[in-house]
């Protein structure tokens, strides 16, 4: 059985790795797209919109179509961000899934 100080050392190392991972995730930029790249939305790791790119050819379409494409591109970016975030956290936790919304005390 490992002694308590070794377990604490491992927990501190994991906490530091998680802190580094969280910082890296904040700096991510993930782009989602819709309509065959007619609309692209880039989110940062905090899910904030950093950029919206709309192909000018779409402006000839109905307003509702553009609105739907914006929503679809945003949804795509959020899904990609969630996948990337889970991949990065999984590297730290050794594949152990953490509960939704779990935060390490930092």
N, CA, C and O atoms as a GROMACS GRO file, in nm:
protein
  424
    1UNK      N    1   0.084  -0.118   0.000
    1UNK     CA    2   0.000   0.000   0.000
    1UNK      C    3   0.089   0.125   0.000
    1UNK      O    4   0.183   0.135   0.079
    2UNK      N    5   0.058   0.218  -0.089
    2UNK     CA    6   0.136   0.341  -0.099
    2UNK      C    7   0.114   0.427   0.024
    2UNK      O    8   0.005   0.429   0.082
    3UNK      N    9   0.218   0.498   0.064
    3UNK     CA   10   0.199   0.580   0.182
    3UNK      C   11   0.125   0.709   0.147
    3UNK      O   12   0.117   0.747   0.030
    4UNK      N   13   0.072   0.772   0.246
    4UNK     CA   14  -0.016   0.888   0.228
    4UNK      C   15   0.054   1.004   0.159
    4UNK      O   16  -0.007   1.072   0.077
    5UNK      N   17   0.180   1.027   0.190
    5UNK     CA   18   0.252   1.139   0.129
    5UNK      C   19   0.272   1.117  -0.022
    5UNK      O   20   0.270   1.212  -0.099
    6UNK      N   21   0.290   0.992  -0.062
    6UNK     CA   22   0.301   0.963  -0.206
    6UNK      C   23   0.170   0.992  -0.277
    6UNK      O   24   0.169   1.046  -0.387
    7UNK      N   25   0.060   0.956  -0.214
    7UNK     CA   26  -0.073   0.982  -0.272
    7UNK      C   27  -0.095   1.133  -0.284
    7UNK      O   28  -0.147   1.181  -0.385
    8UNK      N   29  -0.057   1.208  -0.179
    8UNK     CA   30  -0.070   1.353  -0.184
    8UNK      C   31   0.016   1.414  -0.295
    8UNK      O   32  -0.028   1.505  -0.366
    9UNK      N   33   0.139   1.364  -0.310
    9UNK     CA   34   0.227   1.413  -0.416
    9UNK      C   35   0.166   1.388  -0.554
    9UNK      O   36   0.171   1.475  -0.641
   10UNK      N   37   0.110   1.269  -0.572
   10UNK     CA   38   0.046   1.237  -0.701
   10UNK      C   39  -0.075   1.327  -0.725
   10UNK      O   40  -0.097   1.372  -0.837
   11UNK      N   41  -0.152   1.353  -0.621
   11UNK     CA   42  -0.269   1.441  -0.634
   11UNK      C   43  -0.226   1.583  -0.670
   11UNK      O   44  -0.290   1.648  -0.752
   12UNK      N   45  -0.118   1.631  -0.610
   12UNK     CA   46  -0.068   1.765  -0.640
   12UNK      C   47  -0.019   1.773  -0.785
   12UNK      O   48  -0.043   1.872  -0.853
   13UNK      N   49   0.049   1.668  -0.831
   13UNK     CA   50   0.096   1.665  -0.970
   13UNK      C   51  -0.022   1.665  -1.066
   13UNK      O   52  -0.021   1.736  -1.167
   14UNK      N   53  -0.124   1.586  -1.034
   14UNK     CA   54  -0.242   1.581  -1.119
   14UNK      C   55  -0.312   1.717  -1.119
   14UNK      O   56  -0.360   1.762  -1.223
   15UNK      N   57  -0.319   1.780  -1.005
   15UNK     CA   58  -0.383   1.911  -0.994
   15UNK      C   59  -0.308   2.013  -1.080
   15UNK      O   60  -0.370   2.094  -1.148
   16UNK      N   61  -0.175   2.010  -1.077
   16UNK     CA   62  -0.096   2.102  -1.157
   16UNK      C   63  -0.115   2.074  -1.306
   16UNK      O   64  -0.127   2.167  -1.386
   17UNK      N   65  -0.118   1.947  -1.344
   17UNK     CA   66  -0.142   1.912  -1.484
   17UNK      C   67  -0.280   1.960  -1.528
   17UNK      O   68  -0.298   2.008  -1.640
   18UNK      N   69  -0.379   1.945  -1.439
   18UNK     CA   70  -0.514   1.989  -1.472
   18UNK      C   71  -0.518   2.140  -1.489
   18UNK      O   72  -0.586   2.191  -1.579
   19UNK      N   73  -0.446   2.212  -1.404
   19UNK     CA   74  -0.441   2.358  -1.415
   19UNK      C   75  -0.380   2.398  -1.549
   19UNK      O   76  -0.431   2.487  -1.617
   20UNK      N   77  -0.272   2.332  -1.587
   20UNK     CA   78  -0.208   2.360  -1.716
   20UNK      C   79  -0.302   2.327  -1.832
   20UNK      O   80  -0.310   2.401  -1.929
   21UNK      N   81  -0.374   2.216  -1.820
   21UNK     CA   82  -0.468   2.175  -1.923
   21UNK      C   83  -0.582   2.276  -1.935
   21UNK      O   84  -0.624   2.310  -2.046
   22UNK      N   85  -0.633   2.323  -1.821
   22UNK     CA   86  -0.740   2.421  -1.824
   22UNK      C   87  -0.694   2.551  -1.891
   22UNK      O   88  -0.771   2.613  -1.965
   23UNK      N   89  -0.572   2.592  -1.866
   23UNK     CA   90  -0.518   2.712  -1.931
   23UNK      C   91  -0.506   2.690  -2.082
   23UNK      O   92  -0.539   2.778  -2.161
   24UNK      N   93  -0.458   2.572  -2.120
   24UNK     CA   94  -0.445   2.539  -2.261
   24UNK      C   95  -0.583   2.539  -2.328
   24UNK      O   96  -0.598   2.589  -2.440
   25UNK      N   97  -0.682   2.484  -2.260
   25UNK     CA   98  -0.818   2.479  -2.315
   25UNK      C   99  -0.873   2.619  -2.334
   25UNK      O  100  -0.938   2.647  -2.435
   26UNK      N  101  -0.849   2.708  -2.239
   26UNK     CA  102  -0.895   2.847  -2.252
   26UNK      C  103  -0.841   2.912  -2.379
   26UNK      O  104  -0.907   2.995  -2.440
   27UNK      N  105  -0.721   2.873  -2.418
   27UNK     CA  106  -0.656   2.933  -2.534
   27UNK      C  107  -0.689   2.864  -2.666
   27UNK      O  108  -0.645   2.908  -2.773
   28UNK      N  109  -0.767   2.758  -2.660
   28UNK     CA  110  -0.807   2.689  -2.782
   28UNK      C  111  -0.893   2.780  -2.869
   28UNK      O  112  -0.962   2.868  -2.819
   29UNK      N  113  -0.886   2.758  -2.997
   29UNK     CA  114  -0.981   2.819  -3.090
   29UNK      C  115  -1.030   2.708  -3.181
   29UNK      O  116  -0.952   2.646  -3.253
   30UNK      N  117  -1.159   2.684  -3.176
   30UNK     CA  118  -1.223   2.577  -3.251
   30UNK      C  119  -1.324   2.638  -3.346
   30UNK      O  120  -1.403   2.725  -3.307
   31UNK      N  121  -1.322   2.594  -3.471
   31UNK     CA  122  -1.413   2.649  -3.571
   31UNK      C  123  -1.517   2.545  -3.611
   31UNK      O  124  -1.484   2.432  -3.646
   32UNK      N  125  -1.642   2.586  -3.605
   32UNK     CA  126  -1.752   2.505  -3.655
   32UNK      C  127  -1.802   2.567  -3.784
   32UNK      O  128  -1.787   2.687  -3.806
   33UNK      N  129  -1.861   2.484  -3.868
   33UNK     CA  130  -1.909   2.538  -3.995
   33UNK      C  131  -2.043   2.477  -4.032
   33UNK      O  132  -2.085   2.376  -3.976
   34UNK      N  133  -2.108   2.542  -4.127
   34UNK     CA  134  -2.237   2.494  -4.176
   34UNK      C  135  -2.253   2.539  -4.321
   34UNK      O  136  -2.188   2.633  -4.366
   35UNK      N  137  -2.339   2.469  -4.391
   35UNK     CA  138  -2.367   2.506  -4.529
   35UNK      C  139  -2.247   2.490  -4.620
   35UNK      O  140  -2.225   2.572  -4.709
   36UNK      N  141  -2.168   2.386  -4.597
   36UNK     CA  142  -2.050   2.366  -4.681
   36UNK      C  143  -1.950   2.479  -4.667
   36UNK      O  144  -1.894   2.526  -4.766
   37UNK      N  145  -1.929   2.522  -4.545
   37UNK     CA  146  -1.835   2.630  -4.511
   37UNK      C  147  -1.884   2.769  -4.550
   37UNK      O  148  -1.804   2.863  -4.555
   38UNK      N  149  -2.012   2.785  -4.576
   38UNK     CA  150  -2.065   2.918  -4.604
   38UNK      C  151  -2.066   3.004  -4.478
   38UNK      O  152  -2.050   3.126  -4.483
   39UNK      N  153  -2.085   2.938  -4.363
   39UNK     CA  154  -2.082   3.008  -4.234
   39UNK      C  155  -1.985   2.934  -4.144
   39UNK      O  156  -1.995   2.812  -4.127
   40UNK      N  157  -1.891   3.009  -4.085
   40UNK     CA  158  -1.794   2.953  -3.991
   40UNK      C  159  -1.797   3.038  -3.865
   40UNK      O  160  -1.799   3.160  -3.870
   41UNK      N  161  -1.797   2.969  -3.752
   41UNK     CA  162  -1.792   3.038  -3.622
   41UNK      C  163  -1.676   2.979  -3.543
   41UNK      O  164  -1.664   2.857  -3.530
   42UNK      N  165  -1.592   3.066  -3.491
   42UNK     CA  166  -1.477   3.024  -3.411
   42UNK      C  167  -1.503   3.061  -3.265
   42UNK      O  168  -1.534   3.176  -3.233
   43UNK      N  169  -1.490   2.960  -3.179
   43UNK     CA  170  -1.506   2.978  -3.035
   43UNK      C  171  -1.372   2.961  -2.967
   43UNK      O  172  -1.285   2.888  -3.015
   44UNK      N  173  -1.354   3.030  -2.853
   44UNK     CA  174  -1.237   3.000  -2.771
   44UNK      C  175  -1.275   2.892  -2.670
   44UNK      O  176  -1.388   2.844  -2.671
   45UNK      N  177  -1.183   2.855  -2.586
   45UNK     CA  178  -1.206   2.748  -2.489
   45UNK      C  179  -1.310   2.779  -2.384
   45UNK      O  180  -1.357   2.689  -2.315
   46UNK      N  181  -1.346   2.906  -2.370
   46UNK     CA  182  -1.453   2.946  -2.277
   46UNK      C  183  -1.588   2.956  -2.348
   46UNK      O  184  -1.684   3.009  -2.293
   47UNK      N  185  -1.594   2.905  -2.471
   47UNK     CA  186  -1.715   2.907  -2.555
   47UNK      C  187  -1.757   3.047  -2.597
   47UNK      O  188  -1.873   3.069  -2.632
   48UNK      N  189  -1.664   3.140  -2.594
   48UNK     CA  190  -1.693   3.275  -2.642
   48UNK      C  191  -1.668   3.282  -2.792
   48UNK      O  192  -1.570   3.227  -2.842
   49UNK      N  193  -1.757   3.350  -2.864
   49UNK     CA  194  -1.738   3.365  -3.008
   49UNK      C  195  -1.622   3.462  -3.032
   49UNK      O  196  -1.622   3.575  -2.983
   50UNK      N  197  -1.524   3.415  -3.108
   50UNK     CA  198  -1.408   3.497  -3.141
   50UNK      C  199  -1.416   3.549  -3.284
   50UNK      O  200  -1.360   3.655  -3.316
   51UNK      N  201  -1.486   3.475  -3.371
   51UNK     CA  202  -1.492   3.517  -3.510
   51UNK      C  203  -1.613   3.453  -3.576
   51UNK      O  204  -1.648   3.338  -3.549
   52UNK      N  205  -1.676   3.530  -3.664
   52UNK     CA  206  -1.783   3.478  -3.749
   52UNK      C  207  -1.744   3.512  -3.892
   52UNK      O  208  -1.714   3.627  -3.924
   53UNK      N  209  -1.744   3.411  -3.977
   53UNK     CA  210  -1.710   3.430  -4.118
   53UNK      C  211  -1.830   3.383  -4.201
   53UNK      O  212  -1.868   3.266  -4.198
   54UNK      N  213  -1.889   3.477  -4.273
   54UNK     CA  214  -2.006   3.446  -4.355
   54UNK      C  215  -1.970   3.475  -4.500
   54UNK      O  216  -1.935   3.587  -4.536
   55UNK      N  217  -1.980   3.372  -4.583
   55UNK     CA  218  -1.953   3.389  -4.726
   55UNK      C  219  -2.057   3.484  -4.785
   55UNK      O  220  -2.177   3.469  -4.760
   56UNK      N  221  -2.011   3.581  -4.862
   56UNK     CA  222  -2.104   3.682  -4.912
   56UNK      C  223  -2.209   3.626  -5.007
   56UNK      O  224  -2.313   3.690  -5.029
   57UNK      N  225  -2.186   3.510  -5.064
   57UNK     CA  226  -2.284   3.451  -5.155
   57UNK      C  227  -2.415   3.415  -5.083
   57UNK      O  228  -2.520   3.406  -5.146
   58UNK      N  229  -2.408   3.395  -4.951
   58UNK     CA  230  -2.527   3.357  -4.874
   58UNK      C  231  -2.622   3.475  -4.855
   58UNK      O  232  -2.739   3.454  -4.822
   59UNK      N  233  -2.576   3.596  -4.875
   59UNK     CA  234  -2.661   3.713  -4.854
   59UNK      C  235  -2.774   3.723  -4.956
   59UNK      O  236  -2.867   3.801  -4.938
   60UNK      N  237  -2.765   3.645  -5.063
   60UNK     CA  238  -2.872   3.642  -5.162
   60UNK      C  239  -2.986   3.549  -5.120
   60UNK      O  240  -3.092   3.548  -5.184
   61UNK      N  241  -2.966   3.474  -5.015
   61UNK     CA  242  -3.066   3.379  -4.966
   61UNK      C  243  -3.158   3.447  -4.865
   61UNK      O  244  -3.137   3.562  -4.827
   62UNK      N  245  -3.260   3.372  -4.824
   62UNK     CA  246  -3.353   3.425  -4.724
   62UNK      C  247  -3.283   3.441  -4.590
   62UNK      O  248  -3.192   3.365  -4.556
   63UNK      N  249  -3.327   3.540  -4.517
   63UNK     CA  250  -3.272   3.571  -4.384
   63UNK      C  251  -3.278   3.450  -4.292
   63UNK      O  252  -3.184   3.425  -4.217
   64UNK      N  253  -3.388   3.375  -4.297
   64UNK     CA  254  -3.406   3.259  -4.210
   64UNK      C  255  -3.299   3.152  -4.236
   64UNK      O  256  -3.255   3.084  -4.144
   65UNK      N  257  -3.259   3.139  -4.363
   65UNK     CA  258  -3.156   3.040  -4.397
   65UNK      C  259  -3.024   3.079  -4.332
   65UNK      O  260  -2.955   2.994  -4.275
   66UNK      N  261  -2.988   3.205  -4.340
   66UNK     CA  262  -2.864   3.253  -4.278
   66UNK      C  263  -2.870   3.232  -4.127
   66UNK      O  264  -2.772   3.187  -4.067
   67UNK      N  265  -2.983   3.264  -4.066
   67UNK     CA  266  -2.997   3.243  -3.922
   67UNK      C  267  -2.978   3.097  -3.885
   67UNK      O  268  -2.911   3.065  -3.787
   68UNK      N  269  -3.039   3.008  -3.964
   68UNK     CA  270  -3.025   2.863  -3.938
   68UNK      C  271  -2.880   2.818  -3.952
   68UNK      O  272  -2.832   2.736  -3.874
   69UNK      N  273  -2.811   2.872  -4.053
   69UNK     CA  274  -2.670   2.834  -4.074
   69UNK      C  275  -2.581   2.885  -3.961
   69UNK      O  276  -2.487   2.817  -3.921
   70UNK      N  277  -2.611   3.003  -3.910
   70UNK     CA  278  -2.534   3.056  -3.796
   70UNK      C  279  -2.552   2.966  -3.674
   70UNK      O  280  -2.456   2.932  -3.607
   71UNK      N  281  -2.676   2.928  -3.648
   71UNK     CA  282  -2.703   2.839  -3.534
   71UNK      C  283  -2.633   2.705  -3.554
   71UNK      O  284  -2.573   2.653  -3.460
   72UNK      N  285  -2.640   2.650  -3.674
   72UNK     CA  286  -2.577   2.521  -3.702
   72UNK      C  287  -2.424   2.528  -3.687
   72UNK      O  288  -2.363   2.436  -3.633
   73UNK      N  289  -2.364   2.637  -3.734
   73UNK     CA  290  -2.218   2.652  -3.722
   73UNK      C  291  -2.178   2.666  -3.576
   73UNK      O  292  -2.077   2.611  -3.534
   74UNK      N  293  -2.256   2.740  -3.499
   74UNK     CA  294  -2.229   2.756  -3.356
   74UNK      C  295  -2.241   2.621  -3.285
   74UNK      O  296  -2.156   2.587  -3.202
   75UNK      N  297  -2.344   2.546  -3.316
   75UNK     CA  298  -2.364   2.414  -3.256
   75UNK      C  299  -2.247   2.322  -3.292
   75UNK      O  300  -2.199   2.248  -3.206
   76UNK      N  301  -2.202   2.326  -3.416
   76UNK     CA  302  -2.089   2.245  -3.460
   76UNK      C  303  -1.963   2.282  -3.383
   76UNK      O  304  -1.889   2.194  -3.339
   77UNK      N  305  -1.939   2.411  -3.366
   77UNK     CA  306  -1.820   2.456  -3.293
   77UNK      C  307  -1.827   2.412  -3.147
   77UNK      O  308  -1.727   2.366  -3.091
   78UNK      N  309  -1.944   2.425  -3.084
   78UNK     CA  310  -1.958   2.385  -2.944
   78UNK      C  311  -1.934   2.235  -2.928
   78UNK      O  312  -1.869   2.192  -2.833
   79UNK      N  313  -1.985   2.154  -3.021
   79UNK     CA  314  -1.965   2.009  -3.014
   79UNK      C  315  -1.817   1.975  -3.030
   79UNK      O  316  -1.764   1.891  -2.956
   80UNK      N  317  -1.750   2.038  -3.125
   80UNK     CA  318  -1.607   2.014  -3.145
   80UNK      C  319  -1.527   2.056  -3.023
   80UNK      O  320  -1.432   1.987  -2.983
   81UNK      N  321  -1.564   2.168  -2.962
   81UNK     CA  322  -1.496   2.215  -2.842
   81UNK      C  323  -1.514   2.117  -2.727
   81UNK      O  324  -1.420   2.089  -2.653
   82UNK      N  325  -1.634   2.066  -2.712
   82UNK     CA  326  -1.661   1.969  -2.605
   82UNK      C  327  -1.577   1.842  -2.624
   82UNK      O  328  -1.521   1.790  -2.528
   83UNK      N  329  -1.568   1.795  -2.746
   83UNK     CA  330  -1.488   1.676  -2.775
   83UNK      C  331  -1.341   1.701  -2.744
   83UNK      O  332  -1.275   1.619  -2.680
   84UNK      N  333  -1.289   1.816  -2.791
   84UNK     CA  334  -1.147   1.849  -2.768
   84UNK      C  335  -1.119   1.866  -2.620
   84UNK      O  336  -1.016   1.819  -2.570
   85UNK      N  337  -1.209   1.932  -2.548
   85UNK     CA  338  -1.193   1.951  -2.404
   85UNK      C  339  -1.189   1.816  -2.333
   85UNK      O  340  -1.103   1.793  -2.248
   86UNK      N  341  -1.282   1.728  -2.368
   86UNK     CA  342  -1.284   1.595  -2.306
   86UNK      C  343  -1.158   1.516  -2.336
   86UNK      O  344  -1.107   1.445  -2.250
   87UNK      N  345  -1.106   1.529  -2.459
   87UNK     CA  346  -0.981   1.461  -2.494
   87UNK      C  347  -0.865   1.509  -2.409
   87UNK      O  348  -0.786   1.429  -2.359
   88UNK      N  349  -0.855   1.641  -2.392
   88UNK     CA  350  -0.744   1.698  -2.315
   88UNK      C  351  -0.755   1.662  -2.167
   88UNK      O  352  -0.654   1.630  -2.105
   89UNK      N  353  -0.873   1.667  -2.112
   89UNK     CA  354  -0.891   1.632  -1.971
   89UNK      C  355  -0.866   1.483  -1.950
   89UNK      O  356  -0.811   1.443  -1.847
   90UNK      N  357  -0.905   1.402  -2.047
   90UNK     CA  358  -0.884   1.258  -2.037
   90UNK      C  359  -0.734   1.224  -2.031
   90UNK      O  360  -0.695   1.127  -1.967
   91UNK      N  361  -0.652   1.305  -2.098
   91UNK     CA  362  -0.507   1.283  -2.092
   91UNK      C  363  -0.456   1.299  -1.950
   91UNK      O  364  -0.365   1.228  -1.908
   92UNK      N  365  -0.514   1.392  -1.876
   92UNK     CA  366  -0.471   1.418  -1.739
   92UNK      C  367  -0.525   1.314  -1.643
   92UNK      O  368  -0.455   1.269  -1.552
   93UNK      N  369  -0.650   1.276  -1.663
   93UNK     CA  370  -0.716   1.185  -1.569
   93UNK      C  371  -0.694   1.038  -1.603
   93UNK      O  372  -0.744   0.950  -1.534
   94UNK      N  373  -0.619   1.013  -1.708
   94UNK     CA  374  -0.593   0.875  -1.745
   94UNK      C  375  -0.717   0.804  -1.798
   94UNK      O  376  -0.730   0.683  -1.784
   95UNK      N  377  -0.806   0.880  -1.857
   95UNK     CA  378  -0.927   0.822  -1.915
   95UNK      C  379  -1.044   0.812  -1.821
   95UNK      O  380  -1.152   0.769  -1.862
   96UNK      N  381  -1.025   0.850  -1.695
   96UNK     CA  382  -1.135   0.846  -1.600
   96UNK      C  383  -1.228   0.963  -1.631
   96UNK      O  384  -1.185   1.078  -1.633
   97UNK      N  385  -1.355   0.932  -1.655
   97UNK     CA  386  -1.452   1.038  -1.685
   97UNK      C  387  -1.491   1.109  -1.557
   97UNK      O  388  -1.528   1.047  -1.458
   98UNK      N  389  -1.482   1.242  -1.562
   98UNK     CA  390  -1.523   1.323  -1.448
   98UNK      C  391  -1.669   1.361  -1.464
   98UNK      O  392  -1.719   1.371  -1.576
   99UNK      N  393  -1.738   1.383  -1.354
   99UNK     CA  394  -1.878   1.424  -1.363
   99UNK      C  395  -1.892   1.557  -1.438
   99UNK      O  396  -1.803   1.641  -1.433
  100UNK      N  397  -2.006   1.574  -1.507
  100UNK     CA  398  -2.035   1.698  -1.581
  100UNK      C  399  -2.019   1.819  -1.488
  100UNK      O  400  -2.074   1.821  -1.378
  101UNK      N  401  -1.944   1.917  -1.533
  101UNK     CA  402  -1.926   2.040  -1.456
  101UNK      C  403  -1.824   2.029  -1.345
  101UNK      O  404  -1.805   2.125  -1.270
  102UNK      N  405  -1.757   1.915  -1.332
  102UNK     CA  406  -1.657   1.897  -1.224
  102UNK      C  407  -1.540   1.991  -1.247
  102UNK      O  408  -1.490   2.002  -1.358
  103UNK      N  409  -1.498   2.058  -1.141
  103UNK     CA  410  -1.384   2.150  -1.146
  103UNK      C  411  -1.285   2.108  -1.038
  103UNK      O  412  -1.323   2.085  -0.923
  104UNK      N  413  -1.158   2.100  -1.075
  104UNK     CA  414  -1.055   2.078  -0.975
  104UNK      C  415  -1.039   2.208  -0.897
  104UNK      O  416  -1.048   2.316  -0.955
  105UNK      N  417  -1.016   2.199  -0.768
  105UNK     CA  418  -0.992   2.322  -0.692
  105UNK      C  419  -0.858   2.382  -0.732
  105UNK      O  420  -0.753   2.321  -0.712
  106UNK      N  421  -0.862   2.501  -0.789
  106UNK     CA  422  -0.738   2.565  -0.835
  106UNK      C  423  -0.719   2.698  -0.768
  106UNK      O  424  -0.620   2.767  -0.795
   0.00000   0.00000   0.00000
